[in-house]
Amino acid sequence: MEVSTTVPAAVAALRADLGTLVDEVTGRLRAELPSYARVPPDLLDLRVARAVDRGLSVVHRLCAPQGRAPVDPPPGERGARRPAGPAAIGDALPVDDVIRAHRIGVDVVWSRFSREMTERRAHPEELLAIGEQVWAWAAAMTVRIVRRRAVQDGARPPGGGRAAGPPLEEYVRMLLLVPVDAAAVRGRAGASATPAMPFRARAACGATDAVGVIEQLRPWIAKGPAGGLMVTAVDGDVAGLLAARPPRLFRDLVLGLGAAVPPCHVADEFVSASLALRVAAAFGLSGVHTTDELGLRTAVVQTPEIGERLTLQRLAPLREHGEDGTQLEEAVAAFLDHGLRLEAAARSLFVHPNTLRNRLRRFEALSGTSLRDPAALAEVWWALAHQRVHGRSGTTLSARDAGH
């Protein structure tokens, strides 16, 4: 590929604005990944700055003519000895978050680089060719992350050598966490391309007994070429591939399930399975769930800002009335939990139906909500669900802001 002078110019522009790039990456990491939000800001800024600079060097090197000297580090980095601390950040965080953080960083840098190239009137074919190389490098780096963590977590002996666990487990872990292409799947001898459903499971309450979970799911877990179970562990949860959806209910188990897909698409569906598990666990559900089946519950977990606004609109007026307001909130919650059946809700509260009816009327009067309006009723449900999942604290919007 013949590369124009726009590449070094674009890289230089990004390096000149490195601080802005780092702020954008760290901002997204802290907003999207709670584990990264807990990392000391100065430590995270330093680690991200080095990673972004390394990524820019990779872009430059991938596009440099053959035989060109490697890209020099920026002046502030030359001859500097790097402390070990920042490099160890990822070792203490969930591997899922480390992989997502890597993708966020690549996405931010590539978006800015593409914009710089476009402003310099780079040919679309040139940008496409560069993009193919950059994303191939990003995928290779993701594989390195997973393999490094496999060593750290004991899948391989500290000194290297053969894996302590079965190779199939490492392969399953790669499929779940690393987007791979069909060639990579075919490259594994005997690997099956049969569609399977990625899953992630844990105990409905208490600690997860991985052996017990696997035994419960054994009839449905997909098998490798030699008959081994395609299952592994991801951050304390049991994860892997199912050949079919379990027909039975699991009262002591909560399981998030993705769609049946070929191996090269498993990683994307595993993200959905992980989200389904997170949502189901947040609502105290057991059994097998997909994000589609969880419906609005998924939106409640993913968009807390909407829940806060609805809480202010529909529930906050009750709080001015102390215990009476709490009682009214419990009344409408029971009414919703029992499918708008007044007598069933009253029995759950140990009150007469007329008493519950009066409380619901008072709720309507104080909150300005009509429980006969389906849209308003849905907003009340969302507000109550938000409180259950995210808690009552942390609401920062004013009542006036909530109306906008």
Secondary structure, DSSP 8 states (H G I E B T S, - for coil): ----THHHHHHHHHHHTHHHHHHHHHHHHHHH-HHHHTS-HHHHHHHHHHHHHHHHHHHHHHHS-TT-------GGGTT----STGGGTGGGS-HHHHHHHHHHHHHHHHHHHHHHHHHTT--HHHHHHHHHHHHHHHHHHHHHHHHHHHHHTTSS-TT-SS-SS-HHHHHHHHHHHS---HHHHHTSTT-----BEEEEEEESSS---HHHHHHHHGGGB-B-TTS-B-EEEETTEEEEEESS---S--SSEEEEE---B-GGGHHHHHHHHHHHHHHHHHTT--EEE-HHHHTHHHHHHH-HHHHHHHHHHHTGGGGGGHHHHHHHHHHHHHHHHTTT-HHHHHHHHTS-HHHHHHHHHHHHHHHT--TTSHHHHHHHHHHHHHHHHH-STT----HHHHT-
